[in-house]
Amino acid sequence: MTCPDWRTRLKKASFRGARFFVESDEIAGGRRNVVHEFPHRDTPYVEDLGRKAVKVQITGYLASAVADTEARRLKAACESAGAATLILPTDGGRRAHCESFSRSFDKDKHGYIAFQMEFVEAGAGGGPYPSQLLGRLAEATAVAMAGSVEQMFARRFNALGVAAFVVDAAARDIRNAAATLDDLRARTRLDSGKSAGLAVAAADMHRDAAVLAAAGDSGDRYAGLSFMAAGESAKPALPERVAQFFETFRGAGDVEATAQAFAQVLNYGDDFARIARITASRAREDDNRGAISALVRQSAFAAWCAATVNRTFADRREAIQARADAAEFADAEMERLRGWEAHAVWRDVWTLQGQMAEYLSRLIADLAPVVFIGAPKSMPSLYWAGRLYDDAARAAEVAARNRVKHPSFMPAEFEALSR
């Protein structure tokens, strides 16, 4: 009776050119999800922080007449710095770093040398970019997003060749959007001259609502077929008006104030009641309202991102909150986007979400964390500025952060930057 040779179960593999056999390997990955659960709310919010790094665990063997030499070569490969090519029997080649390895004597069989190894996939090859560059990239994407937003609106909005009540409804929805934008302007502290210009722009949008609603395509237009060429076509002018309004708004005041203002309309249209699609005209009315709402939301999101990258964050806590807001806003908008017409906008929102996360994550690493200070008695902010930073000029910062009534009387417990 012939005993089965266990070596026949081994498969060839290599790392950094050092060859070995694999008895078992395990690949793990997934998504980095953080579940936020809120009091008195049944629905949690799951924040997707991106894909997990793929990790590989391997039980490997060296089996040859020169196994000792091959073991030294594999050990040197695992200890070398940087990523290298890891080739597995069924996974093919991938760039990976060796995180750890161990010589498993208990797994040796008949003189064969066993190794336990753990690898992690290689990420970006270069070092982290400076936060200023990442911010400018995100701002450029936000500004360029206006083109895809306009394109989607043109494909989804139509008030030509439809029932009169559909045109009237579109004009009414444009007036509502203009009123919302003007209310946003009125509640935000802006430069007086630019605020007046924005008020005029909103008033013009309200006044021209009927003209702005007269856009779309009333039928197929084929140049070679005269009997089908009677339709009308008009390019929508509303997207340009809305984009210009947000662009002017962004430069009209403090970036923190404008960013907070834009955040207030990122859910615009969510509270609108959907119209029962009993007829084609009712369906068109509903689609037009959705197109106008999406135009406002997406323009506001782009403006919010452009304003946020120009904010000055006082500490990590503020930047972490902004990163969470960017992810939540983008996820909500991508969830709403459906159909082939929305592909370009979906791609831009997805790209912008990633760029904002990368920029804010890099910024968070540069910012000082917040620490909590406890003292047996109240001391002036001047004392704490000298004690914490060896800089009396930061006394006002300590007092302002804790909103004290008088800097001479700091509370016994307060917060401050760590550096």
Disulfide bonds with the S-S distance in Angstrom:
none
